[in-house]
């Protein structure tokens, strides 16, 4: 399965008071560190971190990442989207490979019409 998630603190904590401009980069860094330490295939972009693995292992990583962010605020917001496709692996990059191939095919078709 693939799980894309975004987690951010809200409310105040001792750590958030050290960051008066309200940036959440330290909290997000703590979450991404948990993901990377998990050893699961992952990708982080400006909006989400996506991880790939079996249900229990992926959800355990999301839980630990959420707990890491919890140190930065009295509340945590979690947005999660999952693509559950049993028996498939390598989809973190496989889906993109198929998309790029489809785009190349469309460009080739449009160039010959």
N, C-alpha and C positions, 0 to 999 in steps of 0.2 A: 504494500500500500504506500501511497504518497500522502504526506500530510504537510500542508502549507499552513504556517501559523505566524501570528504577530502577537507579541505580548509586551505590555507597557505598564509601568506603575502609575498610580494616581494617589492622591492624598499626600500626607507628609510623613517623613521619617527623618531621623538624624542625617541620613545620607542625602535625602532630597533637599534639606536645608543648606547643605554645602553647595548646592547647585541652584542659585536663585533665578537663573534665566530659564529654568524649566526644561532643559534638554534632557532627553532620556537615553542618550548614547551610552552612558556607563551601565545603566540597567540592561539595555539591549546587548551590550558587550558581554555581560554576565550570562545572559541566556544563550547567546551564540557560542560562548566558551563551553557550556554544558553540551550543546549539540555536537560541537567538533570533538569533544572528549569522548563522546559516545561511540565513535568509530563507525556510525552508520553513514551511508552516502548522504550528502547534504549540499545545499546551495543556498546562499544568502544574497538577497538583492535589497534594494532600498525600501521595500515594503514588507517582504515576508522571508521567512526561512522555511525551506522545504526539506523534509527528510524522508528517506525510504527505508522500509523494513517491515517486519511482521507487526501485527496489531499491538501486542503487549509491549514489545520493545520500543516502538515509536511513541506510544502513549506514555510510557515511563519517562522517556526523554522530554516530552512536552511537559509533564508534571514537574520534573526536576528543573527545567528551564523557567517555568512559572514560579516555582519556589525561589529560585535565584533572584528573579525580578522583584519578588515580594519584599526583599530586604530594602528596597528603594522607595517604598510607599506603603500606606496603610491599606490600599486596595490594588488589585491587579486586573487589567482588562486583557482578555484573551480572545482572539479571533482565529478560528480554525476551519480549514476546508480539507476534506479528505477524498482521495480517489482510491476506492477499495476494489482491487482487481486481483483476486486470489490466483496464485500460481504464476504471477508475472514478477519479474525482477528486471533491474536495469532501466526502469521507466523514467528515472530522473533525467536521463539523457535521451533515452529511446523515443520519448514523445516529441522532443525537440528535433531529433534526427528525422522523424517521419514528417513533421511540419515543414522543415527546410526542404525535404525532397518534394513535397507537394507544391511548395512555392516555386521551386525550380522547374517543375513540370508545367505549372501554369504559365510561367514566364516563357518557356520554350513554346508552348502551344500558342500563346498570344503573339509571339514573334513570327509565327508561320501563317497567321491567318490573314 
